[in-house]
Amino acid sequence: MSDPLTPKYIFVTGGVTSSLGKGIVAASLGMLLKARGYRVTIQKLDPYINIDPGTLNPYEHGECYVTEDGAETDLDLGHYERFLNTPTSRNNNVTTGKIYQTVIEKERKGDFLGKTVQVIPHITNEIKRRIKILGKSGDFDIIITEIGGTVGDIESLPYIETVRQLRWELGYQNSIVVHLTLVPYLAASGELKTKPSQHSVRQLMENGLQTNFLVCRTEHDIPKDVRSKLALFCNLNIDHVIESKDLSTIYEVPLYLKKQNFDTLVLKELGFDEFSKEPDLTQWNEFLTKYKNPKNKLEIALVGKYVSLQDSYKSIVEALIHAGASNETKVNIRWIYSGDILPENISDKLKGIDGIIIAPGFGDRAIAGKITACQYARVHKIPLLGICLGMQIAVIEFARNVLGYEDADSVEFNVQSENPVICLMEEQKNITNKGGTMRLGAWDCKIKENSLAEKIYGNLSIKERHRHRYEFNSEYKDQFEKNGLEAIGSNPETGLVEIIQVKDHPFYIGVQYHPEYKSTVATPHPLFLALIKAAQDYQNYNKIKNATKKQF
């Protein structure tokens, strides 16, 4: 292993087009290296000027992922955690906004002693400092740094320049560059085209970087002669041209890269000499076997506002995959835009489903449909999991239709409501800035004894990640509990409600936190496992009921 004080760095860049899957390749490589016994982490450098994605519309950037220490980060950090089964932190995601904010604050304090503040060296020095934070911890042998955007974009230039400087400072034996490009297939001529990749690598070289590996995203197998051509024009050995073909699931990518000895070649390039130990992929292979050979099928309705961009709920989708595979069950998601749900069409919208997730979100658009879905699930005993806003919607629905408070609402939607069953915390009431001011990160939750939550978690004390501003109004707690909606989890310090359930229902649970953030391949989240089990029970009940009907 390497000296823990001098970790090795792998820089992952992308060319030709965005959204090629740098995050999946980085996560897959990290998983393979970790499976060999190396201590690995992955960080993401994002070139946008936002401080973080917390204020971005999910349609702009997909979901906002939250770390244990409360950082709002890029969704790729979710991939890193799901593949490595290791928590990330605020140091694993850096944006141009953070870089410039820090440098400008230093300039205002006079830290630069009257110097003219410039991109080089001041901005690049700050990027270098951020990159090295994880390395200085002594916790890692290898640090993979994914640079967002596409080589050639003006936004990415400071990061590429920083990598050039770092490679010189660290020593070329202590770092490598992995460049991911697209090798498109032209149907008209029936051939794969290498020119875009050639130009992308040339652009990288013009900026002072020679890539050590070229990972080629492709829809078709890349023949040896095409790989040879790419190697020739990109100054690489042919075995350093790695194929990354479209696969049926992202979880196959590590094994596909392993077949090409990608991890072994990377370790050799970094100067490691321990290759006798093969990566332990037993658990990963077991997961894939179950995932690809399900014994059962379920359909879960995901009711949300942002369903037209499925990356908006990326962690929920992956959590269902993990839980489904663990139960040897294929989970089909029925994407339902909550704005399309009406009382008169709800039975058609939810016909044939085995469970429902009421998704998180912000704002009052399409809320009525979520309330209708909650009522339908409660009345018809359909398994339901409400996440964050989904829990709040379940509370509002219960207040309106069981407690009889017709105007019950959240102050997020109606500040004039006489029955604000969802309200602001006191410390949130005078906040005007939106970014980074919510209840964020991991918070303690004490679970009620003998509750369904205790059965699910097998514990009375848990920690879960939050991202929200509004809370269950505890002034109404006694009225809810007397009428059948019970608070079965709360924060031990603040008393804020974390988990609710409807008592006369087999599985109707709302959680104020985001359980999906903590689900990984190795450790599927207990709540999603419980939802799948409840959905299976509901499906079996309906089969028996329908069979009985046919007999008579």
HULINHU-V696909 format. One record per residue. RES is the residue in one letter. SS is DSSP state (H for helix, E for strand, - for the rest). OMEGA is omega as a letter, one per 40 degrees, with the letter a starting at -180 (none if undefined). D_LAST is the distance of its C-alpha to the last C-alpha in whole Angstrom. Layout:
BEGIN
res->(RES | RES)
ss->(SS | SS)
omega->(OMEGA | OMEGA)
d_last->(D_LAST | D_LAST)
END
This chain:
BEGIN
res->(M | S | D | P | L | T | P | K | Y | I | F | V | T | G | G | V | T | S | S | L | G | K | G | I | V | A | A | S | L | G | M | L | L | K | A | R | G | Y | R | V | T | I | Q | K | L | D | P | Y | I | N | I | D | P | G | T | L | N | P | Y | E | H | G | E | C | Y | V | T | E | D | G | A | E | T | D | L | D | L | G | H | Y | E | R | F | L | N | T | P | T | S | R | N | N | N | V | T | T | G | K | I | Y | Q | T | V | I | E | K | E | R | K | G | D | F | L | G | K | T | V | Q | V | I | P | H | I | T | N | E | I | K | R | R | I | K | I | L | G | K | S | G | D | F | D | I | I | I | T | E | I | G | G | T | V | G | D | I | E | S | L | P | Y | I | E | T | V | R | Q | L | R | W | E | L | G | Y | Q | N | S | I | V | V | H | L | T | L | V | P | Y | L | A | A | S | G | E | L | K | T | K | P | S | Q | H | S | V | R | Q | L | M | E | N | G | L | Q | T | N | F | L | V | C | R | T | E | H | D | I | P | K | D | V | R | S | K | L | A | L | F | C | N | L | N | I | D | H | V | I | E | S | K | D | L | S | T | I | Y | E | V | P | L | Y | L | K | K | Q | N | F | D | T | L | V | L | K | E | L | G | F | D | E | F | S | K | E | P | D | L | T | Q | W | N | E | F | L | T | K | Y | K | N | P | K | N | K | L | E | I | A | L | V | G | K | Y | V | S | L | Q | D | S | Y | K | S | I | V | E | A | L | I | H | A | G | A | S | N | E | T | K | V | N | I | R | W | I | Y | S | G | D | I | L | P | E | N | I | S | D | K | L | K | G | I | D | G | I | I | I | A | P | G | F | G | D | R | A | I | A | G | K | I | T | A | C | Q | Y | A | R | V | H | K | I | P | L | L | G | I | C | L | G | M | Q | I | A | V | I | E | F | A | R | N | V | L | G | Y | E | D | A | D | S | V | E | F | N | V | Q | S | E | N | P | V | I | C | L | M | E | E | Q | K | N | I | T | N | K | G | G | T | M | R | L | G | A | W | D | C | K | I | K | E | N | S | L | A | E | K | I | Y | G | N | L | S | I | K | E | R | H | R | H | R | Y | E | F | N | S | E | Y | K | D | Q | F | E | K | N | G | L | E | A | I | G | S | N | P | E | T | G | L | V | E | I | I | Q | V | K | D | H | P | F | Y | I | G | V | Q | Y | H | P | E | Y | K | S | T | V | A | T | P | H | P | L | F | L | A | L | I | K | A | A | Q | D | Y | Q | N | Y | N | K | I | K | N | A | T | K | K | Q | F)
ss->(- | - | - | - | - | - | - | E | E | E | E | E | E | E | - | - | - | - | - | - | - | H | H | H | H | H | H | H | H | H | H | H | H | H | H | - | - | - | - | E | E | E | E | E | E | E | - | - | - | - | - | - | H | H | H | - | - | H | H | H | H | - | - | - | E | E | - | - | - | - | - | E | E | - | - | H | H | H | H | H | H | H | H | H | - | - | - | - | - | H | H | H | E | E | E | H | H | H | H | H | H | H | H | H | H | H | H | H | H | - | - | - | - | - | - | - | - | - | H | H | H | H | H | H | H | H | H | H | H | H | H | H | H | H | H | H | - | - | - | - | - | E | E | E | E | E | E | - | - | - | - | - | - | H | H | H | H | H | H | H | H | H | H | H | H | H | H | H | H | H | - | H | H | H | E | E | E | E | E | E | E | E | - | - | E | E | - | - | - | - | E | E | - | - | H | H | H | H | H | H | H | H | H | H | H | H | - | - | - | - | - | - | E | E | E | E | E | E | - | - | - | - | - | H | H | H | H | H | H | H | H | H | H | - | - | - | - | H | H | H | E | E | E | E | E | - | - | - | - | H | H | H | H | H | H | H | H | H | H | - | - | H | H | H | H | H | H | H | H | - | - | - | - | - | - | - | - | - | - | - | - | H | H | H | H | H | H | H | H | H | H | H | - | - | - | E | E | E | E | E | E | E | E | E | - | - | - | - | - | H | H | H | H | H | H | H | H | H | H | H | H | H | H | H | H | H | - | - | E | E | E | E | E | E | E | E | E | H | H | H | - | - | - | - | - | H | H | H | H | - | - | - | - | - | E | E | E | E | - | - | - | - | - | - | - | - | H | H | H | H | H | H | H | H | H | H | H | H | H | - | - | - | - | E | E | E | E | - | H | H | H | H | H | H | H | H | H | H | H | H | H | - | - | - | - | - | - | - | E | E | - | - | - | - | - | - | - | - | - | E | E | E | E | E | - | H | H | H | - | - | - | - | - | - | - | - | - | - | E | E | E | E | E | E | E | E | E | - | - | - | - | H | H | H | H | H | H | - | - | - | E | E | E | E | E | E | E | E | - | E | E | E | - | H | H | H | H | H | H | H | H | H | - | - | E | E | E | E | E | E | - | - | - | - | - | - | E | E | E | E | E | E | - | - | - | - | - | E | E | E | E | - | - | - | H | H | H | H | - | - | - | - | - | - | - | H | H | H | H | H | H | H | H | H | H | H | H | H | H | H | H | H | H | H | H | H | H | H | H | H | H | -)
omega->(a | i | a | i | i | a | i | a | i | i | a | i | a | i | i | a | i | i | i | a | i | a | i | i | i | i | a | i | i | i | i | a | i | i | i | i | i | i | a | i | a | i | a | i | a | a | a | a | i | i | i | a | a | a | a | i | i | i | a | a | a | a | i | a | a | i | i | a | i | i | i | a | i | a | i | i | i | i | a | a | a | a | a | a | a | a | i | a | i | i | a | i | a | i | i | i | i | a | a | i | a | a | a | i | i | i | a | i | a | a | a | i | i | i | i | a | a | i | i | e | a | i | a | i | i | i | i | i | a | a | a | a | a | a | a | a | a | a | a | i | a | i | i | a | i | i | a | i | a | i | a | i | a | a | a | a | i | i | i | i | i | i | i | i | a | a | i | a | a | a | a | i | a | i | i | i | i | a | a | a | i | i | a | i | i | a | a | i | i | a | i | a | a | a | i | i | i | a | i | i | i | i | i | a | i | i | i | a | i | a | i | i | i | i | a | i | a | i | a | i | i | a | a | a | i | i | i | i | i | i | a | a | a | i | a | i | a | a | i | i | a | i | i | a | i | a | a | i | i | a | i | a | i | a | i | i | a | i | a | i | a | a | i | i | i | a | i | a | i | i | i | a | a | a | a | a | i | i | i | a | a | a | a | i | i | i | a | i | i | a | a | i | a | i | a | i | i | i | i | i | i | a | a | a | a | a | i | i | a | i | i | a | a | a | i | i | a | i | i | i | a | a | i | i | i | i | a | a | i | a | i | a | i | a | a | i | a | i | i | a | i | i | a | a | a | a | i | a | a | a | i | a | a | a | a | i | i | a | i | i | i | i | a | i | i | i | a | i | i | i | i | i | i | i | a | a | a | a | a | i | i | i | a | i | i | a | i | i | i | i | a | i | i | i | i | a | a | a | a | a | i | i | i | i | a | a | i | a | i | i | i | a | a | a | a | a | i | i | a | a | i | a | i | i | a | a | i | a | a | a | i | i | a | a | i | a | i | i | a | i | a | i | i | i | i | a | i | a | i | i | i | i | i | i | a | a | a | a | i | a | a | i | i | a | a | i | a | a | a | a | i | i | a | i | a | a | a | a | i | a | i | a | i | i | a | i | a | i | i | i | a | a | a | a | i | a | a | a | i | i | i | a | a | a | a | i | i | a | i | i | a | a | a | a | a | a | a | i | i | i | a | a | i | a | a | a | i | i | a | i | i | i | i | i | i | i | i | i | i | i | a | i | i | a | i | i | i | i | a | a | a | none)
d_last->(71 | 72 | 75 | 72 | 75 | 75 | 71 | 71 | 70 | 67 | 67 | 64 | 65 | 63 | 65 | 64 | 61 | 59 | 56 | 56 | 55 | 58 | 56 | 54 | 57 | 58 | 55 | 55 | 58 | 59 | 56 | 57 | 61 | 59 | 57 | 61 | 62 | 64 | 63 | 62 | 61 | 61 | 62 | 62 | 64 | 63 | 66 | 64 | 67 | 64 | 64 | 61 | 58 | 56 | 57 | 56 | 53 | 50 | 51 | 54 | 54 | 50 | 49 | 52 | 52 | 53 | 55 | 55 | 59 | 57 | 59 | 57 | 57 | 56 | 52 | 54 | 55 | 51 | 51 | 54 | 52 | 49 | 51 | 54 | 52 | 55 | 55 | 58 | 60 | 62 | 64 | 62 | 62 | 65 | 65 | 68 | 68 | 68 | 71 | 73 | 72 | 74 | 77 | 78 | 77 | 80 | 82 | 82 | 83 | 86 | 85 | 86 | 90 | 90 | 89 | 87 | 84 | 82 | 79 | 81 | 82 | 80 | 77 | 77 | 78 | 75 | 73 | 74 | 74 | 71 | 70 | 72 | 71 | 68 | 70 | 73 | 70 | 71 | 67 | 66 | 68 | 66 | 66 | 64 | 65 | 63 | 65 | 62 | 63 | 65 | 68 | 70 | 69 | 72 | 69 | 69 | 73 | 74 | 71 | 72 | 76 | 75 | 74 | 77 | 79 | 77 | 77 | 81 | 81 | 78 | 80 | 78 | 77 | 75 | 73 | 71 | 69 | 66 | 66 | 62 | 63 | 60 | 61 | 60 | 59 | 60 | 58 | 60 | 63 | 60 | 62 | 62 | 65 | 67 | 69 | 67 | 67 | 71 | 71 | 69 | 71 | 74 | 74 | 73 | 76 | 78 | 77 | 79 | 76 | 75 | 71 | 71 | 67 | 66 | 62 | 61 | 57 | 56 | 53 | 55 | 57 | 60 | 63 | 66 | 68 | 66 | 66 | 70 | 71 | 69 | 71 | 75 | 74 | 73 | 76 | 73 | 72 | 70 | 67 | 68 | 66 | 62 | 59 | 56 | 54 | 50 | 48 | 44 | 44 | 47 | 47 | 48 | 51 | 53 | 52 | 54 | 57 | 57 | 57 | 60 | 62 | 62 | 62 | 65 | 67 | 67 | 68 | 71 | 72 | 72 | 74 | 72 | 73 | 70 | 67 | 67 | 64 | 61 | 58 | 55 | 52 | 50 | 48 | 48 | 47 | 44 | 43 | 43 | 41 | 38 | 38 | 38 | 36 | 33 | 30 | 27 | 27 | 27 | 28 | 30 | 31 | 35 | 36 | 39 | 42 | 44 | 41 | 43 | 45 | 43 | 46 | 46 | 43 | 45 | 45 | 41 | 40 | 42 | 41 | 37 | 38 | 40 | 37 | 34 | 37 | 37 | 33 | 33 | 31 | 32 | 32 | 32 | 33 | 32 | 35 | 35 | 38 | 37 | 39 | 37 | 34 | 33 | 31 | 30 | 29 | 28 | 24 | 25 | 28 | 26 | 23 | 22 | 25 | 25 | 28 | 30 | 34 | 36 | 40 | 43 | 46 | 48 | 49 | 47 | 46 | 42 | 41 | 39 | 36 | 36 | 36 | 33 | 31 | 32 | 31 | 27 | 27 | 28 | 26 | 23 | 24 | 25 | 28 | 31 | 34 | 37 | 41 | 44 | 43 | 40 | 40 | 42 | 40 | 37 | 40 | 40 | 37 | 36 | 39 | 39 | 35 | 35 | 39 | 39 | 42 | 42 | 45 | 44 | 45 | 47 | 51 | 51 | 49 | 50 | 54 | 54 | 50 | 51 | 48 | 49 | 46 | 47 | 51 | 54 | 56 | 59 | 61 | 59 | 60 | 64 | 63 | 64 | 63 | 60 | 61 | 60 | 60 | 56 | 55 | 55 | 55 | 54 | 53 | 52 | 49 | 49 | 45 | 44 | 43 | 40 | 38 | 36 | 39 | 41 | 38 | 38 | 41 | 42 | 45 | 47 | 49 | 49 | 50 | 49 | 50 | 50 | 51 | 51 | 53 | 51 | 49 | 47 | 49 | 49 | 50 | 47 | 45 | 45 | 43 | 41 | 40 | 40 | 37 | 35 | 37 | 39 | 42 | 42 | 44 | 48 | 51 | 54 | 57 | 56 | 52 | 51 | 47 | 46 | 42 | 39 | 36 | 33 | 32 | 29 | 28 | 27 | 30 | 31 | 35 | 38 | 41 | 45 | 46 | 45 | 44 | 43 | 47 | 47 | 45 | 46 | 45 | 47 | 45 | 42 | 42 | 39 | 38 | 36 | 35 | 34 | 32 | 31 | 29 | 28 | 26 | 25 | 23 | 22 | 20 | 19 | 17 | 16 | 15 | 13 | 11 | 10 | 9 | 7 | 5 | 5 | 4 | 0)
END
